[in-house]
Amino acid sequence: MIGGGKALDMTSTNDYCVSCHIHPAADASWKRSVHYDTQSGYRVACVECHLPPEGHGYLWAKATTGLRDLWSYWTKDSASFNWDERGRLEIARKYVYESSCIKCHENLFPLALTKEGEDAHLYYKQTKKTPDLHCINCHLNAGHYMEGYTHGSNITFGSVSSAPKEIFKEPAKVTEFSSFTEFIPNSAVSFKMIAVPGGKFKMGSPDDEPFRKADEGPVKEMEISPFFMAEVEVTWDEYLAFYSQTSAEGRTTDTEGLRTRQTSGVDAISGATPPYGQPDQGWGMGQRPAISFTYHAAETYCKWLSSVTGKTYRLPTEAEWEYACRAGTTTPYFFPGDPKKFEKTGIRAKLSKNDTAVINTFIIYKANSSAKTQTPDKVKANPFGLKNMAGNVAEFCSDWYQSDIYAQYPDEVLKDPRGPESGEEHVVRGGSFMDMAGNLRSAVRSSTRTDDWLKTDPQIPKSIWWYSDCFNVGFRVVCEFDITTGKL
């Protein structure tokens, strides 16, 4: 027993952990964390977070974790791991024991706790049995320092943008149906709008398409009127122009849920309150797609953009989105390739002679994203000139989601469908940096999941502007065009 105790102690030291876990950045980030330099002088060890306390399955967890780590040490190259990805919340939750957090932090309501902290901890106490609700949802940087990590209300969010310094005074003047560059007045931000010609297409996927889901059919023929669509998803530069001109901290919410203010006697849209935490996940802003905001925030952005440019900007309908994504093609993707082969990775991909060069050229997805969003210069456009329609981030559409809506449409050609008249959640189209090839097909459908995406938001009430649990969805705008009058 004495020898066993000594062995347990010896194999639980930080030096012993580091001898197998050859990851210098993790050791360095631990030494910069609040768990290393504590106010009491106590230094939290690796096993105090990454193993449960004694009496909570400690020996079993230590044995299985040790065997797994030894196997990885002998068979894998630590340099091949994407350590940034391993530090993401959904993965970190698997390696940090909540029981260990509670063992040290018994009192969740110390005297020095702020009102904001009290609300958050009260929410945790009331809902602590909720799946995926963990201490590190709010304290992800406690054990390992994260540059730029913000805990709590981020009142400085949006104060810096990477956009150039030239300030535009007027929006673009558009007199014909051709692609143009829009300028956001009183900002340094511009973006390209692509003229998407009208036409007919078959919406949905055939029964034999690999990875097909039931809500992708039956296939129906649609006719789409010409419209403009943004070349890329709304970027952080674009969204921060809206945020800086309309941010509404402290203002009240009207009966429609939109925050409004009076400017020279005229109602004007005002925007999101400061986020809770860091919406960009620390990946950077600039030309990366804006993420972490709600469907409501995306719609409000479109209304604001319409008001400052004098045009009609909105979210695309589901039919417009798929038509634009396909860009005249009828195959699973707008480029050649077999989803079943693209889905394979590692040795299986090599044995199947899977040439991923094609999909890597056009889409940011799980296999090439480095576990985060990327800038639009990483990919080529589809035949219509639109980038990242199928990847990088999934995108909001204006339609209410209904799984069998295609079956409700008539068999004749339907012009410019706009989906169900009502519903509970909205359509989301396209895949993201988190998805493999099967979820990148042009016909893939999904929907918002409002309750799930706000599950760990500790604020009372929860934000109507920011999702706490969704950072792989964004949106791109469309601009209406009347081909008969030539007006936007």
N, C-alpha and C positions, 0 to 999 in steps of 0.2 A: 504493500500500500504506500509506504514511504517513497519507494522508487517510482511508483506510478504517479504519485503527486509531484515529484520532482520533474518527471518527464512532461507532465501537463504544464507545469510552470515554465520549463525551458522552451517548450514549443509554442508558448503563448507570448513570448517577448516580441517587441517590435523588430529587433535585429533578426530574429528567426523568420518572421513574416517576410521581411525584405529580401532574405536570402533566396526565396523562391519567386516572389513577386518582383521581377526585375522591371520595374517601371519607375524610373527616376522622377518623372513629373508628378506621380502620385505622392511619393515621399516628400517632394518639395512643396506641393500644395497642402499636404497635411501639416507641415511645419509652419505654414503661413495662416493656418486656420485658427478659429477661436477655441478649438479643442486642444490645441498644442500650447498656446499661451493663455491659459485661463486666469481669471481674476483671483482664484484661490491658490494658484500655483500648481494645481494638480494637472498632470499631463495625461490626456485620454489615450489609451493604447488601441492598436488596431482591433484586437479581439473584443474590446468593449463595445464596439459598434457592429462588427462583422460576424459576431457569434452571439447567441442569446445568453442571458444570465444563467447561472447554475440553477438547476431545478426547472428550467424551461426547455429541456431538450438539448442542453449544452454539450454533453458527451457525444450524442449522436451527430449533432451538427458539426462538431469539431472533427470527428472521424470522417464523415462524408466530404466535408469541405477540404480536409487535408488530402484525401485520396484524389479528389478531383484536381486540386492544385498541383499535386505531384505528377499526375498524368499530363497535365498541360505543360508543366516544366520540362518533362522529358520528351514530349512529342511536338510541341509547338514553339514557334519563334515569337517572343513577346513583342518584337518590333513589328510583327504583322497585324497586331490588334489595333483597332481604331479606338483609342482610349477616350477620345472625346465622346464617341457614341456610347461607350460603356458607362460614362458618367451621366447620361440622360436619366431623368427621373424614373421613367418606366422600367429601366434596367436596374438602376441603383436601389429601387425598392426591394429587389430580390436578394440583395446582399447586405442590407442594413436592417437590423431587427428592431421593431418598434418597442418590444419589451425591454430592450437595452436602453432605449431613449428614456422610457418611463422610470427605469430603475434609478437612473441618476437624477432625472428631473421630476421628482415626486410632486413638487408643488407647482402647478401650472398657473397659479395666480399670485406670484410674489408681489411685494409692495411696490417695487419699481416698474412693474409692467404697465405699459401705456394702455389707454382706452382701446386703441386699435388692436393691441395684443390680447386684451381681455375678450373682446368680441370674437377674435379668431380662435382662442383657446376654448371659449364657451361653445362655439360651433363644433369644434373638435370633440369636446366631451359629449355633446348631444348626438353626434353622428359618427362616433369613432368605430362603429362596427360596419360602416360603409366600406365596401371593397375599394381598394386603391387609395383610401384616405390614410395618409401616413405622416408622421412628424416632418419628414424631409420634403413633403410637398411644399412647405413654407421655409424649411431650413436646409435646403439642399447643399448649401455651402458650409455647413457647420463643421463637417469632418475634413473637407478638402476645399481650400480657398478657390473661389472662382472669380476671375477678373470681371469687373463690371456688374456683378450679381447684385440685384436689388431686392430687399425683403420689405414688404409693406407697400404703402402708397408711393408710387414713383412720381413725385411732384416735379422733378426735373426732366421727365420724359419729353422728347420732342424738341428740346432746346437747341440741338445741333443737327444739321443735315449735311450730307456730303455733296449736295447739289452745287453747281457753279454759282457765281455771285451776280450775274446779270439779272436784273429784275424786269419782268415783262409787265407792260402796262395794259395791253389789250389781248384778248383771245384771238385765235386764228380766224381769218375770214375765209369761208368756204363757199364757192360759187358753182362747183361742179362735183360730180360723183367720181372723185379720185382720192387716193390716199393723201393724208395731210398730217402736219405736226400741230398738235394743240398746245397752246401756251396758257398756263394758269396765271391770271392777272395777279399782280402784287406778290409774285413769287419768282423764284429762279428756275421753276420746274416746267419742263415740256415733255410731251410723250407723243408717240406716233400712232395714228389711227389708220387702219387698213380698210380700203373699200372692198367689201365682200359682195360680189355679184349675186343677184338672185338666181334661183333655179330650183329644180326638183331633186329629191334624194330619197332613198329608202332608210327610214329611221328604225333603229333597233338592230338586233343580231339574229342571224339564222339559227335554227335549232342545233346545227352541227358545229357551231363556232366553239373552239376550246375555251373553257372557263366561263361559258355563258351562264347567266343567272336568269331566273324565271321572269324578273321584272324588265328584261330587255326585249320582250316581244309581246305579241306577234309583230313582225315587221310591217310597218305602214309607210305608204308613200306620202311625202309632204312637199309642199311648195313654199319656198321662203322668198320674201321680198328683199331687195338690196338693203344693206345696212353697213354701217362702219363698226369695226371692232378694234379694240386696242391690240397693238402688236404683242404686248406682254401683259402679264398680270399687273395690277396696280402695285407700284413699287412703294417702298418706305418713303422715298423722296416725295412722291405724289401724295401719299396719305398724310405725311407730316405737314404738307402745305395746308391741307384741310384742317388738321389738328391745331396748328399754330394760329390759324385765322378764326377758328370757331370754338376752341376749347371752352368748356362750360362748368368748371369746378364751382360748386356752391350754388348753382342755379337750380330752380325747382323744375320738376317735370310736369308737363301739361297732361291733359286727359288722353291724348293720343299717344303718349309715350315719347314724343319728340321734345327736345329741349329748345326753347325759342327765346329770343330776346328782341328788344325794340332798337332799331337803328334808324334815326331820322324819321320816326313815325311809321316805318315799314317793317313787317315781320321778317326776320332773317334767321336762317338755320344756324344753330350753334351745336357744337359737336361734343365729342367724348370727354368725360372726366378723366383724370389721370389713372393709368392702369395700376393694378396691384402686382408689383414685380416687374420683370423685364420682358415685354411682349416679343422681342426679337430673339429671345432665348440666348442672348449673348453671341449670336452668329454674325451680327453686323446689320446695318440698315442700307442706306444708299439705294442701289438698283436691285437689291433682293426683293422678292415679293413681300408685301405687308401681310402679317399674319396675326392671329390671336384675337381678332376683333369679331364681334357678333354679326349675324345677318342684319340685324337692325342697324348697326354701325355702317355696314356696306351700303345699305339702301340710303341712309342719311348722306353718305359721301356722294352718291349719285345725284341726289337732290341738290346738294351744295354745288357740285360741279356744273350742273345745269344752270343754276342761278348765276354763277360767276362768268360763264362762257356764253350764255344766251342760246345754248343748244339744248337738245333733249337727250341727256345721258341717262342710262338706266342699266340694270343687270340684264344679261341676255336671257331669252327664253331657253328652255331646254332644247327645243327644236333648232333654234338658231345656233346654240352651242355645238350640237352634234354635227350640223351642216357645216359649220366653220371648221370643226376639227377634222372631219373627213376630207374636206376640200376636194370633192369630186371623186373620191375613192370609195370602194365598196368592200374592201378587205378589213381584217380586224384592226389594222393600223393604217395610217396614211402613208406608210412606207412598207416595203416588202419584209416579210418575216413571219415565222410560225410561233405563236405564243407559247406552245408547249416546249419548244427548244429554248426560247428566250428565258423561260421560267427556271431552267436548270442552271445550277451554279457549280463551281469547283470541278471535281473530277468528272461528274456527270455531264457537265457542259463540254468538257474536252472530248469525252467519249462520243458525244452526239454531234461533234464538230459544229458546235453552236458558235456562229459568228456574231458576236455582240457589237461589232463595230457599227452596224447600221443603227441599232436602237440607241447606242451611246451617242450617236451623232445628233439625234433628234429629241431625246427625252432625258430629263434628270429624274432618276428613280433610285430604288434602294441599292442597286448594284454599283452605282457610280456617284452617288450624292455625298459620300462621306458623312451621312446621317444628318444632313442639314440642307436648307434651301441654298440655291446657287443663283448667280447673276445670269441674265439672259444671254450674255456673250458666249456661254458654254455650249449652246446648241444652235442648230440651223432651223430655219423656219419651214412650215409645211407649204404645200403648193399655193395656198392663198397668201402666204407671207406672214403667218402667225406663229409665234414661238411658244414652246412649252404648253401647248394645248392639253397634252395628255399627261404631263408630269410636273415636277417641281412642287406645286401645290394644287390640290383639288380646288374647284371653283364654284361659288354660289351661282345658282340660276334663280330666275324670278318665280318659276312655277311652284305651286304646292306639290309635295311628293305624294304619289299614289302608286302602289306597286303594280296595279293592273290597268293603268290609264290607257296603255296602247290598245288593249282589248275594247275599251270604251269608245275609241275613235271610229268613225265610219270607214267603210272599205274604200270609198272614193278618195281621190287626192284631196288632202286637207291643207288649206292655205294658212300659214302663220299661226299654228296652234299655240295656245297659251296655258295649257294644262287645266287641272281641276279648278272649279270656282272657289273652293275653300279647302282647308286642311289644317294639320297641326305642325308639320315640319316642311321645310323647303328642299328642293332638289339640289344636290351637289354633283357636279360632273367632273370627270377626269381623275387620274391618279396623282400621287405625290411622291416626294423624295423617300417616303417610308414604304412604298408599294413595290412589289415585284411585277413582272410583265403581265400576268393575267389580269391585273386591275388597271392596266394602262390602255386597254382597248377603247376604241372610239365609242362603243355602245354602252360602256359601263355606267351604271347609275348608282347613286347612293343618296343619302339625305342628311340634313342637319340632325343632331341629337342634343337638343338644347339642355335637357336635364343632366345628361352625362357630361357634357362639355362645361358645365358650371358646377360640377359635383364638389370640387375642392375649393371653390371660392368661399373664403371665410367671412366675407363682408355681409353685413345685415343692413338693407337688403342686398341681394346679389346684383352684380353689375349688369346693366342692359347694354353695355358697350363692349366689354371684354370677356372672352372665354378664358377660364382658368385651366382647361384641360384639352384644348384643341389648338395645335400650332402647325397643322398641315393643310389648312384650308385658307384660301384667299379669294380673289375675284378679279375679273377684268370687265371693263365697261364696254357697252355698245352705244352708238349714237344713231338716232333714227334719221332716215332720209326718205322723203317723198319723191319717188321717181317721176310722178306726173307733174309736180310743181317745181321740182328741183330745190326744194327747201328742206332744211334740217329741222 
